[in-house]
Amino acid sequence: MSRRRSSVFSPEGLTLGICLVALGLVWTLGNMGRLDTLAVLRTWWPLSFVLWGVLELVDLAMRRASRRSS
């Protein structure tokens, strides 16, 4: 049984995409000598879980709103 999503992107896919872009940006700046890569990753990695949670809540709210309007 598959469930349909009200949005085009799943929260998991969107979070993964944003994290990969951010990781690539941090790594590139680290290779250029502009940033301490490990320090940044050690400090900011929990933000990916926060972002994922926020996107899950938004997705849930959108699904509930679409059920009410149907």
mmCIF file of the N, C-alpha and C atoms, coordinates in Angstrom:
data_MODEL
# 
_entry.id   MODEL 
# 
loop_
_atom_site.group_PDB 
_atom_site.id 
_atom_site.type_symbol 
_atom_site.label_atom_id 
_atom_site.label_alt_id 
_atom_site.label_comp_id 
_atom_site.label_asym_id 
_atom_site.label_entity_id 
_atom_site.label_seq_id 
_atom_site.pdbx_PDB_ins_code 
_atom_site.Cartn_x 
_atom_site.Cartn_y 
_atom_site.Cartn_z 
_atom_site.occupancy 
_atom_site.B_iso_or_equiv 
_atom_site.pdbx_formal_charge 
_atom_site.auth_seq_id 
_atom_site.auth_comp_id 
_atom_site.auth_asym_id 
_atom_site.auth_atom_id 
_atom_site.pdbx_PDB_model_num 
ATOM 1   N N  . MET A 1 1  ? 0.845   -1.172 0.000  1.00 0.00 ? 1  MET A N  1 
ATOM 2   C CA . MET A 1 1  ? 0.000   0.000  0.000  1.00 0.00 ? 1  MET A CA 1 
ATOM 3   C C  . MET A 1 1  ? 0.892   1.238  0.000  1.00 0.00 ? 1  MET A C  1 
ATOM 4   N N  . SER A 1 2  ? 0.702   2.067  -0.971 1.00 0.00 ? 2  SER A N  1 
ATOM 5   C CA . SER A 1 2  ? 1.521   3.281  -1.046 1.00 0.00 ? 2  SER A CA 1 
ATOM 6   C C  . SER A 1 2  ? 0.665   4.487  -0.695 1.00 0.00 ? 2  SER A C  1 
ATOM 7   N N  . ARG A 1 3  ? 1.282   5.430  -0.041 1.00 0.00 ? 3  ARG A N  1 
ATOM 8   C CA . ARG A 1 3  ? 0.538   6.646  0.286  1.00 0.00 ? 3  ARG A CA 1 
ATOM 9   C C  . ARG A 1 3  ? 1.038   7.774  -0.592 1.00 0.00 ? 3  ARG A C  1 
ATOM 10  N N  . ARG A 1 4  ? 0.133   8.624  -0.967 1.00 0.00 ? 4  ARG A N  1 
ATOM 11  C CA . ARG A 1 4  ? 0.492   9.750  -1.816 1.00 0.00 ? 4  ARG A CA 1 
ATOM 12  C C  . ARG A 1 4  ? 0.899   10.923 -0.958 1.00 0.00 ? 4  ARG A C  1 
ATOM 13  N N  . ARG A 1 5  ? 1.886   11.619 -1.391 1.00 0.00 ? 5  ARG A N  1 
ATOM 14  C CA . ARG A 1 5  ? 2.357   12.817 -0.694 1.00 0.00 ? 5  ARG A CA 1 
ATOM 15  C C  . ARG A 1 5  ? 1.699   14.032 -1.318 1.00 0.00 ? 5  ARG A C  1 
ATOM 16  N N  . SER A 1 6  ? 1.386   14.996 -0.472 1.00 0.00 ? 6  SER A N  1 
ATOM 17  C CA . SER A 1 6  ? 0.771   16.213 -0.983 1.00 0.00 ? 6  SER A CA 1 
ATOM 18  C C  . SER A 1 6  ? 1.795   17.145 -1.612 1.00 0.00 ? 6  SER A C  1 
ATOM 19  N N  . SER A 1 7  ? 3.060   16.925 -1.284 1.00 0.00 ? 7  SER A N  1 
ATOM 20  C CA . SER A 1 7  ? 4.106   17.768 -1.850 1.00 0.00 ? 7  SER A CA 1 
ATOM 21  C C  . SER A 1 7  ? 4.910   16.964 -2.867 1.00 0.00 ? 7  SER A C  1 
ATOM 22  N N  . VAL A 1 8  ? 5.644   17.656 -3.690 1.00 0.00 ? 8  VAL A N  1 
ATOM 23  C CA . VAL A 1 8  ? 6.448   17.009 -4.715 1.00 0.00 ? 8  VAL A CA 1 
ATOM 24  C C  . VAL A 1 8  ? 7.655   16.323 -4.084 1.00 0.00 ? 8  VAL A C  1 
ATOM 25  N N  . PHE A 1 9  ? 8.259   16.938 -3.085 1.00 0.00 ? 9  PHE A N  1 
ATOM 26  C CA . PHE A 1 9  ? 9.461   16.412 -2.457 1.00 0.00 ? 9  PHE A CA 1 
ATOM 27  C C  . PHE A 1 9  ? 9.129   15.857 -1.081 1.00 0.00 ? 9  PHE A C  1 
ATOM 28  N N  . SER A 1 10 ? 9.719   14.720 -0.754 1.00 0.00 ? 10 SER A N  1 
ATOM 29  C CA . SER A 1 10 ? 9.547   14.177 0.592  1.00 0.00 ? 10 SER A CA 1 
ATOM 30  C C  . SER A 1 10 ? 10.476  14.929 1.541  1.00 0.00 ? 10 SER A C  1 
ATOM 31  N N  . PRO A 1 11 ? 10.109  15.033 2.808  1.00 0.00 ? 11 PRO A N  1 
ATOM 32  C CA . PRO A 1 11 ? 10.991  15.710 3.768  1.00 0.00 ? 11 PRO A CA 1 
ATOM 33  C C  . PRO A 1 11 ? 12.360  15.047 3.871  1.00 0.00 ? 11 PRO A C  1 
ATOM 34  N N  . GLU A 1 12 ? 12.380  13.720 3.779  1.00 0.00 ? 12 GLU A N  1 
ATOM 35  C CA . GLU A 1 12 ? 13.659  13.009 3.870  1.00 0.00 ? 12 GLU A CA 1 
ATOM 36  C C  . GLU A 1 12 ? 14.562  13.360 2.689  1.00 0.00 ? 12 GLU A C  1 
ATOM 37  N N  . GLY A 1 13 ? 13.994  13.355 1.498  1.00 0.00 ? 13 GLY A N  1 
ATOM 38  C CA . GLY A 1 13 ? 14.777  13.668 0.305  1.00 0.00 ? 13 GLY A CA 1 
ATOM 39  C C  . GLY A 1 13 ? 15.259  15.105 0.291  1.00 0.00 ? 13 GLY A C  1 
ATOM 40  N N  . LEU A 1 14 ? 14.399  16.005 0.724  1.00 0.00 ? 14 LEU A N  1 
ATOM 41  C CA . LEU A 1 14 ? 14.765  17.417 0.761  1.00 0.00 ? 14 LEU A CA 1 
ATOM 42  C C  . LEU A 1 14 ? 15.872  17.661 1.791  1.00 0.00 ? 14 LEU A C  1 
ATOM 43  N N  . THR A 1 15 ? 15.742  17.042 2.968  1.00 0.00 ? 15 THR A N  1 
ATOM 44  C CA . THR A 1 15 ? 16.772  17.192 3.998  1.00 0.00 ? 15 THR A CA 1 
ATOM 45  C C  . THR A 1 15 ? 18.103  16.626 3.524  1.00 0.00 ? 15 THR A C  1 
ATOM 46  N N  . LEU A 1 16 ? 18.066  15.457 2.908  1.00 0.00 ? 16 LEU A N  1 
ATOM 47  C CA . LEU A 1 16 ? 19.295  14.861 2.399  1.00 0.00 ? 16 LEU A CA 1 
ATOM 48  C C  . LEU A 1 16 ? 19.940  15.755 1.342  1.00 0.00 ? 16 LEU A C  1 
ATOM 49  N N  . GLY A 1 17 ? 19.147  16.300 0.448  1.00 0.00 ? 17 GLY A N  1 
ATOM 50  C CA . GLY A 1 17 ? 19.683  17.179 -0.588 1.00 0.00 ? 17 GLY A CA 1 
ATOM 51  C C  . GLY A 1 17 ? 20.327  18.429 -0.011 1.00 0.00 ? 17 GLY A C  1 
ATOM 52  N N  . ILE A 1 18 ? 19.652  19.054 0.940  1.00 0.00 ? 18 ILE A N  1 
ATOM 53  C CA . ILE A 1 18 ? 20.191  20.264 1.570  1.00 0.00 ? 18 ILE A CA 1 
ATOM 54  C C  . ILE A 1 18 ? 21.482  19.940 2.317  1.00 0.00 ? 18 ILE A C  1 
ATOM 55  N N  . CYS A 1 19 ? 21.504  18.803 3.026  1.00 0.00 ? 19 CYS A N  1 
ATOM 56  C CA . CYS A 1 19 ? 22.703  18.415 3.774  1.00 0.00 ? 19 CYS A CA 1 
ATOM 57  C C  . CYS A 1 19 ? 23.871  18.123 2.840  1.00 0.00 ? 19 CYS A C  1 
ATOM 58  N N  . LEU A 1 20 ? 23.598  17.473 1.713  1.00 0.00 ? 20 LEU A N  1 
ATOM 59  C CA . LEU A 1 20 ? 24.678  17.187 0.766  1.00 0.00 ? 20 LEU A CA 1 
ATOM 60  C C  . LEU A 1 20 ? 25.234  18.464 0.145  1.00 0.00 ? 20 LEU A C  1 
ATOM 61  N N  . VAL A 1 21 ? 24.367  19.407 -0.178 1.00 0.00 ? 21 VAL A N  1 
ATOM 62  C CA . VAL A 1 21 ? 24.837  20.688 -0.721 1.00 0.00 ? 21 VAL A CA 1 
ATOM 63  C C  . VAL A 1 21 ? 25.669  21.422 0.327  1.00 0.00 ? 21 VAL A C  1 
ATOM 64  N N  . ALA A 1 22 ? 25.183  21.457 1.566  1.00 0.00 ? 22 ALA A N  1 
ATOM 65  C CA . ALA A 1 22 ? 25.928  22.138 2.636  1.00 0.00 ? 22 ALA A CA 1 
ATOM 66  C C  . ALA A 1 22 ? 27.271  21.456 2.889  1.00 0.00 ? 22 ALA A C  1 
ATOM 67  N N  . LEU A 1 23 ? 27.280  20.120 2.891  1.00 0.00 ? 23 LEU A N  1 
ATOM 68  C CA . LEU A 1 23 ? 28.520  19.386 3.104  1.00 0.00 ? 23 LEU A CA 1 
ATOM 69  C C  . LEU A 1 23 ? 29.519  19.669 1.982  1.00 0.00 ? 23 LEU A C  1 
ATOM 70  N N  . GLY A 1 24 ? 29.041  19.694 0.764  1.00 0.00 ? 24 GLY A N  1 
ATOM 71  C CA . GLY A 1 24 ? 29.915  20.009 -0.373 1.00 0.00 ? 24 GLY A CA 1 
ATOM 72  C C  . GLY A 1 24 ? 30.471  21.415 -0.280 1.00 0.00 ? 24 GLY A C  1 
ATOM 73  N N  . LEU A 1 25 ? 29.646  22.362 0.140  1.00 0.00 ? 25 LEU A N  1 
ATOM 74  C CA . LEU A 1 25 ? 30.097  23.745 0.293  1.00 0.00 ? 25 LEU A CA 1 
ATOM 75  C C  . LEU A 1 25 ? 31.146  23.859 1.392  1.00 0.00 ? 25 LEU A C  1 
ATOM 76  N N  . VAL A 1 26 ? 30.900  23.206 2.530  1.00 0.00 ? 26 VAL A N  1 
ATOM 77  C CA . VAL A 1 26 ? 31.858  23.238 3.643  1.00 0.00 ? 26 VAL A CA 1 
ATOM 78  C C  . VAL A 1 26 ? 33.174  22.591 3.216  1.00 0.00 ? 26 VAL A C  1 
ATOM 79  N N  . TRP A 1 27 ? 33.093  21.456 2.544  1.00 0.00 ? 27 TRP A N  1 
ATOM 80  C CA . TRP A 1 27 ? 34.308  20.763 2.103  1.00 0.00 ? 27 TRP A CA 1 
ATOM 81  C C  . TRP A 1 27 ? 35.098  21.599 1.102  1.00 0.00 ? 27 TRP A C  1 
ATOM 82  N N  . THR A 1 28 ? 34.401  22.238 0.184  1.00 0.00 ? 28 THR A N  1 
ATOM 83  C CA . THR A 1 28 ? 35.073  23.086 -0.806 1.00 0.00 ? 28 THR A CA 1 
ATOM 84  C C  . THR A 1 28 ? 35.771  24.256 -0.129 1.00 0.00 ? 28 THR A C  1 
ATOM 85  N N  . LEU A 1 29 ? 35.079  24.921 0.783  1.00 0.00 ? 29 LEU A N  1 
ATOM 86  C CA . LEU A 1 29 ? 35.699  26.041 1.503  1.00 0.00 ? 29 LEU A CA 1 
ATOM 87  C C  . LEU A 1 29 ? 36.875  25.564 2.359  1.00 0.00 ? 29 LEU A C  1 
ATOM 88  N N  . GLY A 1 30 ? 36.774  24.356 2.900  1.00 0.00 ? 30 GLY A N  1 
ATOM 89  C CA . GLY A 1 30 ? 37.885  23.786 3.662  1.00 0.00 ? 30 GLY A CA 1 
ATOM 90  C C  . GLY A 1 30 ? 39.093  23.530 2.780  1.00 0.00 ? 30 GLY A C  1 
ATOM 91  N N  . ASN A 1 31 ? 38.861  23.009 1.587  1.00 0.00 ? 31 ASN A N  1 
ATOM 92  C CA . ASN A 1 31 ? 39.964  22.758 0.655  1.00 0.00 ? 31 ASN A CA 1 
ATOM 93  C C  . ASN A 1 31 ? 40.600  24.048 0.159  1.00 0.00 ? 31 ASN A C  1 
ATOM 94  N N  . MET A 1 32 ? 39.839  25.120 0.142  1.00 0.00 ? 32 MET A N  1 
ATOM 95  C CA . MET A 1 32 ? 40.374  26.416 -0.277 1.00 0.00 ? 32 MET A CA 1 
ATOM 96  C C  . MET A 1 32 ? 41.104  27.122 0.860  1.00 0.00 ? 32 MET A C  1 
ATOM 97  N N  . GLY A 1 33 ? 41.052  26.543 2.077  1.00 0.00 ? 33 GLY A N  1 
ATOM 98  C CA . GLY A 1 33 ? 41.722  27.139 3.222  1.00 0.00 ? 33 GLY A CA 1 
ATOM 99  C C  . GLY A 1 33 ? 40.932  28.259 3.871  1.00 0.00 ? 33 GLY A C  1 
ATOM 100 N N  . ARG A 1 34 ? 39.668  28.368 3.550  1.00 0.00 ? 34 ARG A N  1 
ATOM 101 C CA . ARG A 1 34 ? 38.834  29.444 4.098  1.00 0.00 ? 34 ARG A CA 1 
ATOM 102 C C  . ARG A 1 34 ? 38.080  29.035 5.357  1.00 0.00 ? 34 ARG A C  1 
ATOM 103 N N  . LEU A 1 35 ? 38.076  27.726 5.668  1.00 0.00 ? 35 LEU A N  1 
ATOM 104 C CA . LEU A 1 35 ? 37.231  27.225 6.729  1.00 0.00 ? 35 LEU A CA 1 
ATOM 105 C C  . LEU A 1 35 ? 37.883  25.995 7.363  1.00 0.00 ? 35 LEU A C  1 
ATOM 106 N N  . ASP A 1 36 ? 37.679  25.817 8.668  1.00 0.00 ? 36 ASP A N  1 
ATOM 107 C CA . ASP A 1 36 ? 38.116  24.602 9.350  1.00 0.00 ? 36 ASP A CA 1 
ATOM 108 C C  . ASP A 1 36 ? 36.967  23.596 9.255  1.00 0.00 ? 36 ASP A C  1 
ATOM 109 N N  . THR A 1 37 ? 37.077  22.671 8.304  1.00 0.00 ? 37 THR A N  1 
ATOM 110 C CA . THR A 1 37 ? 35.981  21.761 7.969  1.00 0.00 ? 37 THR A CA 1 
ATOM 111 C C  . THR A 1 37 ? 35.503  20.949 9.164  1.00 0.00 ? 37 THR A C  1 
ATOM 112 N N  . LEU A 1 38 ? 36.405  20.308 9.882  1.00 0.00 ? 38 LEU A N  1 
ATOM 113 C CA . LEU A 1 38 ? 35.997  19.456 10.998 1.00 0.00 ? 38 LEU A CA 1 
ATOM 114 C C  . LEU A 1 38 ? 35.333  20.245 12.121 1.00 0.00 ? 38 LEU A C  1 
ATOM 115 N N  . ALA A 1 39 ? 35.817  21.433 12.392 1.00 0.00 ? 39 ALA A N  1 
ATOM 116 C CA . ALA A 1 39 ? 35.200  22.254 13.436 1.00 0.00 ? 39 ALA A CA 1 
ATOM 117 C C  . ALA A 1 39 ? 33.776  22.631 13.058 1.00 0.00 ? 39 ALA A C  1 
ATOM 118 N N  . VAL A 1 40 ? 33.575  22.987 11.807 1.00 0.00 ? 40 VAL A N  1 
ATOM 119 C CA . VAL A 1 40 ? 32.230  23.348 11.347 1.00 0.00 ? 40 VAL A CA 1 
ATOM 120 C C  . VAL A 1 40 ? 31.295  22.144 11.422 1.00 0.00 ? 40 VAL A C  1 
ATOM 121 N N  . LEU A 1 41 ? 31.759  20.987 10.948 1.00 0.00 ? 41 LEU A N  1 
ATOM 122 C CA . LEU A 1 41 ? 30.910  19.794 10.978 1.00 0.00 ? 41 LEU A CA 1 
ATOM 123 C C  . LEU A 1 41 ? 30.597  19.352 12.404 1.00 0.00 ? 41 LEU A C  1 
ATOM 124 N N  . ARG A 1 42 ? 31.586  19.426 13.293 1.00 0.00 ? 42 ARG A N  1 
ATOM 125 C CA . ARG A 1 42 ? 31.342  19.059 14.691 1.00 0.00 ? 42 ARG A CA 1 
ATOM 126 C C  . ARG A 1 42 ? 30.307  19.966 15.333 1.00 0.00 ? 42 ARG A C  1 
ATOM 127 N N  . THR A 1 43 ? 30.292  21.216 14.946 1.00 0.00 ? 43 THR A N  1 
ATOM 128 C CA . THR A 1 43 ? 29.379  22.191 15.544 1.00 0.00 ? 43 THR A CA 1 
ATOM 129 C C  . THR A 1 43 ? 27.985  22.125 14.947 1.00 0.00 ? 43 THR A C  1 
ATOM 130 N N  . TRP A 1 44 ? 27.863  21.970 13.640 1.00 0.00 ? 44 TRP A N  1 
ATOM 131 C CA . TRP A 1 44 ? 26.587  22.161 12.967 1.00 0.00 ? 44 TRP A CA 1 
ATOM 132 C C  . TRP A 1 44 ? 25.871  20.893 12.520 1.00 0.00 ? 44 TRP A C  1 
ATOM 133 N N  . TRP A 1 45 ? 26.423  19.679 12.706 1.00 0.00 ? 45 TRP A N  1 
ATOM 134 C CA . TRP A 1 45 ? 25.756  18.484 12.204 1.00 0.00 ? 45 TRP A CA 1 
ATOM 135 C C  . TRP A 1 45 ? 24.372  18.275 12.807 1.00 0.00 ? 45 TRP A C  1 
ATOM 136 N N  . PRO A 1 46 ? 24.089  18.639 14.067 1.00 0.00 ? 46 PRO A N  1 
ATOM 137 C CA . PRO A 1 46 ? 22.730  18.420 14.587 1.00 0.00 ? 46 PRO A CA 1 
ATOM 138 C C  . PRO A 1 46 ? 21.659  19.232 13.849 1.00 0.00 ? 46 PRO A C  1 
ATOM 139 N N  . LEU A 1 47 ? 22.073  20.273 13.141 1.00 0.00 ? 47 LEU A N  1 
ATOM 140 C CA . LEU A 1 47 ? 21.105  21.072 12.395 1.00 0.00 ? 47 LEU A CA 1 
ATOM 141 C C  . LEU A 1 47 ? 20.368  20.235 11.364 1.00 0.00 ? 47 LEU A C  1 
ATOM 142 N N  . SER A 1 48 ? 20.993  19.190 10.837 1.00 0.00 ? 48 SER A N  1 
ATOM 143 C CA . SER A 1 48 ? 20.315  18.328 9.865  1.00 0.00 ? 48 SER A CA 1 
ATOM 144 C C  . SER A 1 48 ? 19.103  17.640 10.491 1.00 0.00 ? 48 SER A C  1 
ATOM 145 N N  . PHE A 1 49 ? 19.199  17.235 11.760 1.00 0.00 ? 49 PHE A N  1 
ATOM 146 C CA . PHE A 1 49 ? 18.060  16.621 12.432 1.00 0.00 ? 49 PHE A CA 1 
ATOM 147 C C  . PHE A 1 49 ? 16.956  17.646 12.699 1.00 0.00 ? 49 PHE A C  1 
ATOM 148 N N  . VAL A 1 50 ? 17.339  18.838 13.047 1.00 0.00 ? 50 VAL A N  1 
ATOM 149 C CA . VAL A 1 50 ? 16.349  19.899 13.265 1.00 0.00 ? 50 VAL A CA 1 
ATOM 150 C C  . VAL A 1 50 ? 15.619  20.203 11.963 1.00 0.00 ? 50 VAL A C  1 
ATOM 151 N N  . LEU A 1 51 ? 16.361  20.335 10.886 1.00 0.00 ? 51 LEU A N  1 
ATOM 152 C CA . LEU A 1 51 ? 15.760  20.593 9.579  1.00 0.00 ? 51 LEU A CA 1 
ATOM 153 C C  . LEU A 1 51 ? 14.815  19.470 9.171  1.00 0.00 ? 51 LEU A C  1 
ATOM 154 N N  . TRP A 1 52 ? 15.237  18.246 9.374  1.00 0.00 ? 52 TRP A N  1 
ATOM 155 C CA . TRP A 1 52 ? 14.405  17.093 9.050  1.00 0.00 ? 52 TRP A CA 1 
ATOM 156 C C  . TRP A 1 52 ? 13.106  17.132 9.856  1.00 0.00 ? 52 TRP A C  1 
ATOM 157 N N  . GLY A 1 53 ? 13.196  17.410 11.139 1.00 0.00 ? 53 GLY A N  1 
ATOM 158 C CA . GLY A 1 53 ? 12.007  17.484 11.990 1.00 0.00 ? 53 GLY A CA 1 
ATOM 159 C C  . GLY A 1 53 ? 11.050  18.575 11.559 1.00 0.00 ? 53 GLY A C  1 
ATOM 160 N N  . VAL A 1 54 ? 11.579  19.739 11.232 1.00 0.00 ? 54 VAL A N  1 
ATOM 161 C CA . VAL A 1 54 ? 10.734  20.850 10.773 1.00 0.00 ? 54 VAL A CA 1 
ATOM 162 C C  . VAL A 1 54 ? 10.018  20.472 9.479  1.00 0.00 ? 54 VAL A C  1 
ATOM 163 N N  . LEU A 1 55 ? 10.743  19.852 8.552  1.00 0.00 ? 55 LEU A N  1 
ATOM 164 C CA . LEU A 1 55 ? 10.129  19.454 7.292  1.00 0.00 ? 55 LEU A CA 1 
ATOM 165 C C  . LEU A 1 55 ? 9.080   18.368 7.496  1.00 0.00 ? 55 LEU A C  1 
ATOM 166 N N  . GLU A 1 56 ? 9.283   17.464 8.441  1.00 0.00 ? 56 GLU A N  1 
ATOM 167 C CA . GLU A 1 56 ? 8.279   16.451 8.752  1.00 0.00 ? 56 GLU A CA 1 
ATOM 168 C C  . GLU A 1 56 ? 7.016   17.102 9.309  1.00 0.00 ? 56 GLU A C  1 
ATOM 169 N N  . LEU A 1 57 ? 7.172   18.089 10.182 1.00 0.00 ? 57 LEU A N  1 
ATOM 170 C CA . LEU A 1 57 ? 6.015   18.783 10.739 1.00 0.00 ? 57 LEU A CA 1 
ATOM 171 C C  . LEU A 1 57 ? 5.245   19.558 9.673  1.00 0.00 ? 57 LEU A C  1 
ATOM 172 N N  . VAL A 1 58 ? 5.968   20.201 8.778  1.00 0.00 ? 58 VAL A N  1 
ATOM 173 C CA . VAL A 1 58 ? 5.318   20.926 7.677  1.00 0.00 ? 58 VAL A CA 1 
ATOM 174 C C  . VAL A 1 58 ? 4.570   19.950 6.780  1.00 0.00 ? 58 VAL A C  1 
ATOM 175 N N  . ASP A 1 59 ? 5.186   18.815 6.482  1.00 0.00 ? 59 ASP A N  1 
ATOM 176 C CA . ASP A 1 59 ? 4.540   17.802 5.650  1.00 0.00 ? 59 ASP A CA 1 
ATOM 177 C C  . ASP A 1 59 ? 3.273   17.272 6.323  1.00 0.00 ? 59 ASP A C  1 
ATOM 178 N N  . LEU A 1 60 ? 3.331   17.015 7.605  1.00 0.00 ? 60 LEU A N  1 
ATOM 179 C CA . LEU A 1 60 ? 2.165   16.542 8.345  1.00 0.00 ? 60 LEU A CA 1 
ATOM 180 C C  . LEU A 1 60 ? 1.041   17.572 8.316  1.00 0.00 ? 60 LEU A C  1 
ATOM 181 N N  . ALA A 1 61 ? 1.380   18.837 8.531  1.00 0.00 ? 61 ALA A N  1 
ATOM 182 C CA . ALA A 1 61 ? 0.374   19.892 8.503  1.00 0.00 ? 61 ALA A CA 1 
ATOM 183 C C  . ALA A 1 61 ? -0.261  20.021 7.118  1.00 0.00 ? 61 ALA A C  1 
ATOM 184 N N  . MET A 1 62 ? 0.544   19.884 6.079  1.00 0.00 ? 62 MET A N  1 
ATOM 185 C CA . MET A 1 62 ? 0.010   19.980 4.721  1.00 0.00 ? 62 MET A CA 1 
ATOM 186 C C  . MET A 1 62 ? -0.916  18.798 4.408  1.00 0.00 ? 62 MET A C  1 
ATOM 187 N N  . ARG A 1 63 ? -0.558  17.600 4.869  1.00 0.00 ? 63 ARG A N  1 
ATOM 188 C CA . ARG A 1 63 ? -1.424  16.433 4.636  1.00 0.00 ? 63 ARG A CA 1 
ATOM 189 C C  . ARG A 1 63 ? -2.735  16.570 5.389  1.00 0.00 ? 63 ARG A C  1 
ATOM 190 N N  . ARG A 1 64 ? -2.684  17.073 6.619  1.00 0.00 ? 64 ARG A N  1 
ATOM 191 C CA . ARG A 1 64 ? -3.926  17.265 7.390  1.00 0.00 ? 64 ARG A CA 1 
ATOM 192 C C  . ARG A 1 64 ? -4.812  18.309 6.748  1.00 0.00 ? 64 ARG A C  1 
ATOM 193 N N  . ALA A 1 65 ? -4.212  19.389 6.261  1.00 0.00 ? 65 ALA A N  1 
ATOM 194 C CA . ALA A 1 65 ? -4.995  20.436 5.615  1.00 0.00 ? 65 ALA A CA 1 
ATOM 195 C C  . ALA A 1 65 ? -5.632  19.927 4.326  1.00 0.00 ? 65 ALA A C  1 
ATOM 196 N N  . SER A 1 66 ? -4.915  19.095 3.584  1.00 0.00 ? 66 SER A N  1 
ATOM 197 C CA . SER A 1 66 ? -5.484  18.570 2.329  1.00 0.00 ? 66 SER A CA 1 
ATOM 198 C C  . SER A 1 66 ? -6.598  17.572 2.609  1.00 0.00 ? 66 SER A C  1 
ATOM 199 N N  . ARG A 1 67 ? -6.514  16.834 3.722  1.00 0.00 ? 67 ARG A N  1 
ATOM 200 C CA . ARG A 1 67 ? -7.589  15.913 4.101  1.00 0.00 ? 67 ARG A CA 1 
ATOM 201 C C  . ARG A 1 67 ? -8.841  16.672 4.507  1.00 0.00 ? 67 ARG A C  1 
ATOM 202 N N  . ARG A 1 68 ? -8.669  17.791 5.186  1.00 0.00 ? 68 ARG A N  1 
ATOM 203 C CA . ARG A 1 68 ? -9.816  18.591 5.608  1.00 0.00 ? 68 ARG A CA 1 
ATOM 204 C C  . ARG A 1 68 ? -10.530 19.227 4.436  1.00 0.00 ? 68 ARG A C  1 
ATOM 205 N N  . SER A 1 69 ? -9.779  19.630 3.440  1.00 0.00 ? 69 SER A N  1 
ATOM 206 C CA . SER A 1 69 ? -10.380 20.303 2.285  1.00 0.00 ? 69 SER A CA 1 
ATOM 207 C C  . SER A 1 69 ? -11.010 19.314 1.307  1.00 0.00 ? 69 SER A C  1 
ATOM 208 N N  . SER A 1 70 ? -10.664 18.032 1.417  1.00 0.00 ? 70 SER A N  1 
ATOM 209 C CA . SER A 1 70 ? -11.213 17.030 0.485  1.00 0.00 ? 70 SER A CA 1 
ATOM 210 C C  . SER A 1 70 ? -12.592 16.584 0.868  1.00 0.00 ? 70 SER A C  1 
# 
